[in-house]
Amino acid sequence: MEAQRFSMITNTEFDVNGETSTDDSPSLIVGEKRKRDSLELDRESTAEEGEVVLWRANFEEFLRRLRHMACIENVRASLDDGAVKVLKAMLDATRGLEKKVKTEKSVPLSLDNIFEEVIKSEEGRVMTLDDVRASLVQLGCPASARGIADSYSIDLKKIIESAQNDEVESIVLKRYGRDAYRIFRLLSKNGRLVETDKISDTTFVEKKDAPKILYKMWKDEYLHMEKLVLAPNRNILLWKVNKRPLWEHVLDEMFHAALNLSLRAAYEWDKEKEVINPLEAMTKEERQKQKNIRILLDSSLLKLDDAIMLFHNF
């Protein structure tokens, strides 16, 4: 699972013993080969001088690639394959030019440059220039004049925000039901205070049920409420979604859920180790049930980890 999940990260040129890779296949791009040759020369020169080569993990690049993967997967879920190919090609082409992890917009590229990057991949060779232009429209990339030719950039911040909204709406749907989902979606899109009756009328939720649903979500810190006093005996309740504090609350819940899943996985592992000879002590059905539990826990942790990444330093 982990190998597939991080397959986007390139392979290292050295193994743990410091031996160079023997892969000189034609697929090795010029930049990677040049980097490998440079590392070999550095290693030889420092060895002669008696120096030690030190290494560190590039966490910034790691997070940048995870962020790109999150953008690609979100686009894959909502748009067609052409848009995914164009997005991936643009991110691959401009990754080295990004100055920070949380880049809001990708580096601008001309239409011709984007097309050249797209057709470099095997799956992108079937696309025409018109296909690329149509995919840019799907991605919401307006052309911006830059010199003689138009240039295009991807609004990464908008894609991440869309993924965050989808994730929280999914939580609301599973936890509170369809009516609550419609109410939350309305308030999330409006971004302003809305009175109870207006919410009920717009979402077609029964007037007697709407206040109960709103109060429950407010109690769980998913909604913000304000009371407007019109007269001594007449009050109106107004509701809205405050995204930043809500995102912090959701992230905190995700961390707690990840901890609980990890503890449950450790418990299942310890329970399995307590059996002296599992093959003899457990029936075939029991072994399969144990295996299914572990697969479910592992997959749930991976999905939760991906969701946490969306809200990382939002």
N, C-alpha and C positions, 0 to 999 in steps of 0.2 A: 504493500500500500504506500509506504513512504517513498519507495523508489519511483513509483509512478507519479506520485504527487509532486516530487521535486525533479522530474525528468527535464525540466526546462533549464536547470542549472548545469553548466558545462562540466565535463569531466576534467579532473586535474591531470597535469602532465607528469607528476611524480608519484610514486607509490610511497608507502610509509617508510621504506628503507632508503629512500632517496634515489632509487633507480629510475632512469628515464623511461618513458613509455616507448614501446616498439611499434606503435601504430603510426605508420607513415602512409596511410591510405590517402587516395586523392581527395577524400571528403574533408581533409584537414585544411581549413581556410588559411590564407596567407598570413593574416594577423595572428592566429594561434601558433603557426609554425615559427613566425618571427619571435613571438613571445617565448616560445620554448627554447629556441636557439639562444636568446638573450639570457634566459635563466641559467642555461648550461655554462655560458661564458662567465656569468657572475659567480657561479659556483666554483669554477676552476680558478678564477682570479683570487677570490677570497680564501680559497684553500691554500694557495701559494703564499698569501700574506699572513696566514695564521689566524684569520678572522672567522667569526661564527655568523652564519646567516640566520636571522631571526624572522619569524613569521607571525602573523596575527590574522584572525578571522575578520573579513570585511563585512561587518554587520550592516553597514549602510547599503551596500550592493545587494546583500541578501534580502533586506526588507524591500528594496526597490523592486527586485524581481518578484517577490511575493505580491507586492501591490499590483504590478503589471498582470500577474496571473489572475488576481481577483477581478481586475477590469475586464480581461479577456473572457473569463467564465461568466461574468454578469452580462456581457454583450452576447455571448453564445446562447444564453437563456432567453433573450428577448428579441434578437435580430437574426438574420440569416447567416449562412456560412461565409458569404462574400464580405460582409461587414467584419466578421472575425478575422479573416485573412488580411484585410486591409489594416485593421487595428494592430494585429500582431506584427506585420511588416513595418509599420511606422514606429512602433515601440522598439523593435529590434534595431532599426536603423539609427535611432536617435538616443539610445540608452547611454552611450558614452558621453553625450553632450549635456545630460541632465546634471544640474548642479546640486540638487538636494533630493532627499527621499520623497517628500510630500510635494512633488511637482504638480501644480494645478493644471497646466496645459503642456502638451508635448511640444518639442521643438518644431517650428514650422518647416514644411517640405513642399516643394512644387509638385504639381500633378504628375509631371514626367518622372520625377525622382520616386514618388510613391509607386507609380506603375512599375518602374524598374525593380524596386524592392519586392513588390508582390510577386512578380513572375520569376524571381529567383528560386522560390520554393516550388516543389513539385505540384502541390495542390493549387498553387496560385497561377500556374502557367495557362490554365484554361480561361482565365479572366481577360477581358478586353479593357481598353481604356474607358469605354462607356460604363462597363461593369464597375470599375474602380470609382468612377465619378458618382454613380448611383449609390454605392456603398458609403461614400463620404457624406452624401445627403442623409442617409439613414443614421449615420453616426452624429449628425448635427454639426457638421464641420463647414461653416460658411467660409468662402474664399476671402482671403485678406490680401490686398495689394501689397506686394513686397518687391520693389524694383519693377522689372518689366513683366514677369510672370506672377500669377496668383500663387499663394501658398496656403497650406491647410495645416491645422493643428487640432489635436484631440483634447477635448475638455475632460481630463481625467477626474477632476474634482466632482464634476456632475455625475460621472459614472459611479464613483464611490458613494456619493450621496444617495443615488438611486438604489444601489445595493443595500445601503444601510436602512433606507425606508422599507424596502421589501422584506428585510430580515425582521424588523420590529413588527411590521404588519403581520408577518407569518406567526410571530409569537402571540400577538393579540388574538388572531384567529383561533389558534390551538387552545389558548388559555381561557378566552372569554366567549367565543362563539361568533357566528356570522353577523349578528346584529351589532355587536361591539366592534367587529372588524370594519363594518361600513361607517360607523360613527367615528372611529379613530382615523380612518382614511380621509373622511371629510375634513376633520379638524387639522390633520397633518398637511393637507393640500392648501387649506385656507390660510393657516399661519396667523390667525387672529382670533379674538374672543367671539364666541357664538353662543346665543342663549339656548336654553334647553328646548323650548317649543320649536325653534327654528331647526335645530338638529333633528328632532323627531319628524318634522314635516319633510325635510330634505332626504333623509335616509329611509323613510317609510317604516320607522320603528314605532311600535305602539307607545302612545303618550304615557301610559302607566308603567311601561318597561324602561323607557329611555332614562329617567332619573336614577333608577336602580343600577343600570349598566354604567352610567357616567360616574356615579358615586363609587362603585366598586373599583373602576380603573383609577379614579382619583386617590382612593385609599391606598392602592398599590403603587402610587407615584408615577402612573403612566399619563395622567392628565393634570393640568393646572386649572384651578377654579378661583373665580372672583365673585364676590357677592355685591350686587348693585341694589342699594336701598332707594326705592322710589317713593315710599310712604311709610309711616310708622308700622303699618301692618302688611306691607307689600314689598317683597324682595324678589329680585331676579338673579338666577345663577348663570354665570357666563363661564364657558369652558374653552380651553385651547391646548395645543401640544407645544410645550417648550422643549425643542429638540436637544439642545446642548445638555441640560441637566438630565433629560430622559436618556440620552445616549450614555451618560456616565452611570446611570442607574442600571441600564441594560447590561453594560460591560461588567459591572459589579456582580450582577446575577449570573452572567456567563462564567466568571471566575469561580464563583461558588459551585456552579454546576460542574465545571471541569474538575474541581477538587473532589466532589462527591463521586464522579465517575471514576477518577483515579483511585480513590479509596476502595470503591467496589471492585475494580479490576484487580487491585492488590489482594483483596479478600478472596476473590475467586482463585487467584493464583496460589495463595497460601493453602486454601482448602484442597486444591488439587495435589499439592506437594505433601499434604498430610497422609494421603493414601500411599501405603508402602509399595504396592504393586497395582497401579491403576488398571492395567489390562485384565487382571484377574478379579480385582475387587469391584469393578464397575461393569455393568452390562453394556451392550452396544448402544442401546437407546440412551443410557445415562451419559456415555462418552460423547455421543452426538449432541445431546442437550448441553453439556458442559462446553463443547466446542462452539455451539451456536451463541451461547451467552458471551463468550470471550470475543467472538467476531462482532457481535452487536455492540459491546462496550468499546472495542477498538474503533469501529466505524463511527460511533457516536462521538468519540473524542476527536477524531479527525474532522468531522463536520463542525463540531464546536470550536475547534482550533481555527478553522477557516473563518467562522463567524467572528471570532475574537479579533482576527487580523483586520477585518473591515473597520472595527472601531478603535484600532490601535492608534493612539495619538491623533484622534479625530480633530 
